[in-house]
């Protein structure tokens, strides 16, 4: 592996994952330090004797600051290179007690006295070493994966600027970028130019919370001052496969999780519109007041897209607020090929969209989009005089801080703006298409193999593919309760174990494979039960670096690790 050559270079040694200085001597935590420069090299500081107080803004700290950051950048570049090497591990797994016990000199304890910059660099290295390479092309564990380098550059710049998104006076450029991004996303959703509002939020769960908060205010503005005691008993509706944040938001907002009415889904995980209608009528008969429906565009497990157009008709008939949780599925709107799957989203009153998922923006990057302009401000505005003075010399509509339930707000817009400049809308579309092509390839491979079984026989709608691995010990059993029981509980008698005195290993097939997978660090994939389906694997594709060879590797690795179960 070749590395960027910088003065005082630090690189990751392939053999030991050790930080090495330009003299090829290890840093602190090993023996030695940043040694003397070789022939023709610029002299550099011995960071074992230099502390953070010696960096800028200390007078004369420019040179040391430059050296420190050059060393740090090389650590980061080495990590990026290794994250893209298929031969490198995704993780070097250790249990919590091992990491807490100063594993290999890596101490999590906080000292009373400052440690030198050399040790700080070692700590940076070790933090990355014992973490998970979510940018690795064989990381399939979460909906957000990959490492977009333009987005990463945007994140670095954002942290360097270190400003806040509450007023134009401290964040002029970033606020304009956020406005432009929100308008672009609202246009892609299909709203008219004169419509639309929104903000970037700390994750899809908070975006969903905003949708309920604003919807409730739209129906009952008195809730802002008088609280829930002034309101009737409200009812919200969401599908049984929707994200748990809807119930959690109802609890946080004082309505209680019991106010959420769960609507049945069909076998593919889509909300059934006539069941929604029935649930609304039933809630009214119980004396509840329906006001809000959450439809999901891309469920967490199956990737199902609810029938948005049909749900919109039901909401219109009953005059309810329609929210579309497109945290996962919003990226499909960027693809000419797949955006039709979200037909009807333009009829929503609000939309959650997470670019940090299918669009590949670094965490976190989530937007709540609202069709009715001004409602977000009315709902949350409290006019703190120390921030939002009425006599400022610029257009105060750009002081967006009073739209939010937060005060301080991180700049999440710039990295996405920079990525959009680098890729264009077409680039995002190609990226989405590639991920769904990988999903279709996995689906077809699973159809051909006797050692795997698909949870859903239909072609995947999104990039989620769900399946079971069937070990040889269970393949002669016909599908049914007995095989399910043994898949779920483990199919083989084991020697008596102190955790399992009856001799039956209580672990399940998928968890056993996942545990071995993490111990070896070769790949990562998630699993879960859902409804009547016992534990199954869920593979999701959101990293454009993943190729068909990685899909093949995943299947072979699962088969290897699970063969003897």
N, C-alpha and C positions, 0 to 999 in steps of 0.2 A: 504494500500500500504506500502511495506517495502522499506527502502532506505539504500543505502550504508552507513555504520557507519564510519565516519571519525572524527578526532578531529575538534571541532568547526563546527559541521555539520550544513548545511543549507538545509532545505527541503521545498517542496511546500505543504502547508496545503490544504487538499482535499476540505475543506468547503469554504474557502475564497480565495484560490490561493494566500495565503500570504507567504512571505519568513519567515521562523522561524529559530532562532538560536538553539543551543543545549540546551539552558535553556528554550526553548519554549516561549521565549519573542520575539515580533516582532522586525524587524530591523527598520532602519530610514525610515521616511515617515509614520510610525505608532508610537505608544508610546513605549518607552523602547529601549533596544539595546541588544547587546550580553552580557548576564549576567554572573554571577559567575558560575564556573563549579560545577557540582554536585559531589556527593561522588564517588571517584574512577576515576574521569575524569581529564585529563591533563588541566592545566590552559591555557587559551587562551586570546588573546588580545582583547581589546574593540576597534573594528574597527571604532567606531564613533569618535575616537580621533586620527586616523591614516590616513595618506594621501599617495598618490602615490609616493611622494618623500622618503617615508620610506621603500619602496620596494627595491629589488636589482635594480641597482648595489650599492645602499647605503651600506656602511660598517655596518655589523651586521644585514642586512635586510633579512637574510635567513629565520628566523623563521616566520616573518610577511608575507613574500612572500608565504611560505608554507601554512599558515593559509588562506590567501586570495584565493589562488588557490583551496584549498580544499573546501572552501565555494562555489566558482564559479562552480567547478565540480559537486557539489551536486545540484546546480540549474539546470545545464545542464542534469544531470541524471534524475532529477525529470521531466523535460520537455520531455525527451525521453520516460519515462514511460507513461506519460499522452498522448503523441502522439500515443501510441499503445493501449490506452484504448478506446474501442468503446463507452463507456458511456460519455467520455469527449467531450467537444465542439471542433470543428475544428477552430472556431474563436469566439472572443468576439468583435463583430462588433461595431465600432463607426465611425461617420462621421468625415471628416478631421477637421472641426471647433471644434469638441469636443476634439479631441486629441491635438489640438493646444492650447486649453484653460486649460491646466494643469489638465486634467481629473484625479480625485482621487489622486491628488498629483504628478502625472507623468508629469514632466516638460521637454519639448523639448528645452527650451531656454538654451543658452550657457552662463555660468557665467564668471565673471571677476576673481573671487577668486576660488581656488580649493575646491572641495567638498570631504568629507571623504570617505574612502573605503566602509564604511557601506552603504552610499547613492549610491555609484557606483554599489554595488551588487543589491540594490533595483532597480536601473535603468536597470540592466541586466534582472532582473526578469520581470519588467514591459514591456520591449521591447518584450520579448517572449510572455507575456500574451496577448498583444494587436495585435500580429501578427497572421499569419495563420499557422496552423499545417499541412504543406504539406506532412508530413510523416504519417498522419492519414490514416487508411485503407479505409475511406469513402471520401477521397479527390480525385475527378475525374476531376478537373478543368483544369489541364494543362497536356502537354505531359511528363513533368518531375515531378515525384512524388515519395513518399517513402523516407525512411531514412535508407540507408545502413550503418550499424555501423562500418564495416571495412573501408568503404570509408570515414566515418566521422573521424575515427582515422587517416586516411591518411591526411585529411584536417587539423586536429589539428597539426600533425607533420610538415606539409608543412609550416603552419604559424609560428611554433616555429623555424624552420630553417631560414625562412624569407630571402630567397636568390633570385637571378635573373637568368633567363634562357638564358642570352645572350652569356656567355663564359664558357668554361670548367673550367677555373681557379676559378670561384666562385660557380659553380654548377656541379661538376664532376659526382656525382652519379645520380642526377636527369636527366642530359642530356643523360647518357647511358641508363637509364630506358626509356626515351622518344624514343630513337632510337630503342630499343627492342620492345616497344609497336607498333610503327609505322610499323616496319617490320612484326610483327605478323598480324596486321590489313591488310596490303597490301597482305600478303599471303592468308588471308581469303577472300579478294576480288577476288583473283585468278590471281594476277600478278606474273611473274617469279621472281626468287630470285635476278637476276641482275637488275631488274627494281625497281622503287619506290623511292619516296621522300615524305617529308611532315613535318608539324609542328602541334602542338596543338595551337588552336586559342581561342580568347574570344567569343565563340558562333558560331552557324551555319551560321548566317548572314555574319559574317566576313570570315568564311571559304568559303562561296559562292563568296564573293567579291574577295578573293585570286584566285579562279578558273578563274574568268573573267580577272583579272589583268594579270595572267600568260599566259592565252590563247592569249590575245591580244599581249603580248610581243613575244610569240612564232611566231605569224604571222608577226608582225611588230616591231622588236626590236628597231627601231629608235624612237618609241614613248617614250622611257625612257628619251631621251635627247631633242627631238624636240617637243614632245607633240602631241595632236590630230590634230593640224593644218597640220601636215605632212602626215596624214592618209586620206584614202577615207572615205566616210560615211559608217559606219559599221552597221551590223544588227545582233541581238541576237534573239534566239527563245526559248520560254518557254510556258508551257501550261497555260490555263486560271485558273487552280486550283493550280498552283505552288506558292511557298512562295514569298511574296512581296519583299524579299531582293534582288531578281534578278533585278527588276526595280530600286530599291534604289541604288544598286551597279552601275548600268549603269549611273545613275545620278551623283553619287559620283566620278566616274572615267572619267567624262567629256564627255561621249558619249550621254548623255541625255536619259531620260526614254522613249522617243519616238523611240529610236533605238531598243527597245524590241518589237518583233513581238509576239503577243499572239496567240497560236495555240489552236483550239477548242478541247474539250474533249468529250468522250462518256458519257452516262448517269451515269456511275459509277465513273467518274472523271479521267479517263485515257486519256492521250494524244492520238490522232488518227494519226498514222504514215503517212497515205496518205495526211492528212491535213498539216502535217509538210512539206512534200515534196512540196505540192502546195504553202505553205507560202514562202519557200525558192526560188522557181521559180518566184513567184510574186515579192519578194524583189529584186531579180536580175534584173527583168524587169524595176523596178523603179530606177535603178542605184545604189542600195545599195550593199555592199559587205558582205555577210554572213560569219561568222567565228565561231560561238559558239551556241551550243544547250544545254539547261538545261533540263534533264529528272528527274522526281521526283520519288523516291522510298519511298512512304509513304507520301501522301499529308496531309496537316495539318488538314483538316476537315474530309474528307472521309477516309483517310488512304490508298488511291489508289496507286498502283505501276504501273507506266507507262510501256508499253511493251518495255523493254530495248533492247532486241535483235533486234527487228524490227527497232527501232530508230537508233541503232548502224549501221545498214545497210544503212539507209538514210544518216547518217553522213559520212560514208565511201565513198559513191558514190559522195558526194559533197565536200569531203575533209574538213570537219568541226570538230572542237573540241567538243567532247561529255563529258559533265559533268553530273554526277549523284548526285543529292541532296538526299542523304540517311541519312540526319540528324535524321529523325524519323525511317526510315525503316532499317537502317544499322544493328540494333540489331537482325533483323531476320536472318542475316548471321550466328549468333551463334547457331541457332537451326537446327538440322539435318532435322527436320520435315518441317520447313518453309523457309529454305534458297533458295529452288528452285524458290520461288516467285521473286527473284532478278536475275534470269538467264539472262546473258548478261551484267551484271555489270562489268565483267572482261574486256570488250571491251572499257570501259570508259578511257578517258585521265586524268580525275580527279574525286574524290569522296569526298563528305562531309559526315562525320559520327559523330554523337553526342552520346558518351557513357553516357552522363548525362540524356538521355531520356530512351529508352527501357532497357539499361543495368543497370540503377539505380545509376550511379556514382553521387556524390554530384555536384551541380552546382559550377563552370562551367567546362565542359569537352567536347571539340569539336576538331576534327582533320580534316585538309585538306590533302588528300592523292593525290599525283601526280605520274603518271606512268613514266614520263620522268625525270630521275635523273639529277640534276644540274640546271634545268631550274629555280627553285625557287630562287636559289642563284644568278644566272645571272640577273634575273629580278629585284631584290631588292638590290643587293650589292652596297654599297657606300664607304666601307673601311674606317670607322672612325678610325683615328690613335690612339686615346686614348683607344680604346677597342680592335681593331683587328690588333695588330702589327704583322709584318711578321717574326720577329725573336724570337718568343716564343719557349720554349724548348719542347713543346708537339705537338701532331697532331692537327693542327688548323682546321681541318675539323669538329671538335666538337665544334667550336665557331659558333653556329648556329644563332647568333643574326643578322647577315647580310642577312639571308634568309627572314627576316620579315619586314613589314612596321612599326612595333613598334621598340622601343629601349628596354625598360624594358618589361619583359614578366613574368607573374605569372607561378608558377609551378603547372600545371594542370595534369601532368602525374602520379605523385606518387600515388595518391589515387586510380587511375585505376589499376596501377601496383599491388598495395597491394590487391585490390579486386580480381584481376585475380589469384594471389597466393592463396588467401583464397578459391575461388570458383572453379578455373580451368575453362577451356572452357566449359566443360560439365555442370558445375553449372550455367553458364550464359544461356546455352541452355535450361535447365530446367526452369529457371526463365522466359524466353521468352515464353516457352510453356504454363506456368501457366497463364500468362497475356492473351494470346490468347484464352485459355480455358474459362476464365472469360468472354471475349467478346462474345464467342459463346453461353455461358449460357444466357447472357443478351439478345442476339438476339432471342433465342428460347423462352424466357419468354415474350418478346414483341410480338412475333407472336401469342401467346395464349390469349393476353389481348385485350379487346374491347376499353379500355380507352387510349390506346397508338397506334401510327401508325409509322411504320418504314419509313424512308426517302428512303432507298434503300432496295428492297425486297431480294436482293442476300445476301448470307452469307458473313460476313465481311472478307476482305482480311488481314487486320491488326487488331489492338485491338480497332479501332474506331467503335463506334456504334451510329448512328444518328437517332433521332426519335422525334415525336411530342407527347405531352400530349393533349388529347381532353377532355375538361371539359364536364360535363353532359349537360350544356346549348347548346353545339354545336354538340352533338352526333347524333341528329336526322337529321342534315343537311348532304346531300350527299357531298362527296369530290368534290371540284370545287372552282371557284373564290369566291363565297360568303363565304364559310367556311374559305377559306384562308384569305379573308379580315378581317373576325371577329377574326380569330386566331391572325392575325398580329396587329389588332387595339384594340382588346378587344371586347367581345361579348355581354356585358350587359350594359344597361342604369344605370347610377349612379346618385346620387344626385349631383347637381351643386357643383363644386369645384373651388376654386380660381385659380388653375392652369388650369382648364378645364371648362370654363364658359358655353360651349354648353351642358354640362352634360354627354358627352361621355368620359370615361376614356381612354386617348390616349395611355396608356401603353399597351404592348403586353402580351400575355399569358405567354410565356417563361420568359420574364424579370420580370413579377410580381411574378412568382414562385421563380425565382432566388433571388429577393429582400427579400422575406419572408424567404427563405432558409438561407441567410446570416445573417438576423436579429436573427434567432433562432440558427444558428451555428451548425446545426446537420450534414450537408453534403454539398458538393460543386460540381457543375457541370457547364460546360460552355454552351453557346448557341450562335447562329448566324444565319443570313439569308445567302443563297448562291444561286446565279442565280435567278431562278424563285421560289425557295423554300423559303417560309416565315420562320420566326424565328423557329429554332428547337434546341433541345438539342444535344450536342455531348458528349458522354461518352468515355473516353479513359482509358485504363488500362496499367500502367507501374509499379505499386507497387505490388510486390509479396506477401505482407501481406494481400491484399484484398482477401476476401473469398466470396463464393456464398451468404452467409447471408448478406453481405454488399450490394451486387447487389439487393437482395430482399428488403432491407431497403431503398435503393435509390428510387426504383419504388413506394413503399408505401408512402414514404415521399413526392414525387412529387404529387402523387394522393391526399394525404391529404391536401397539401398546395394549390393545384389548383382546388379542388373540387367545390368551390363556385364561381369561376370566370365566 
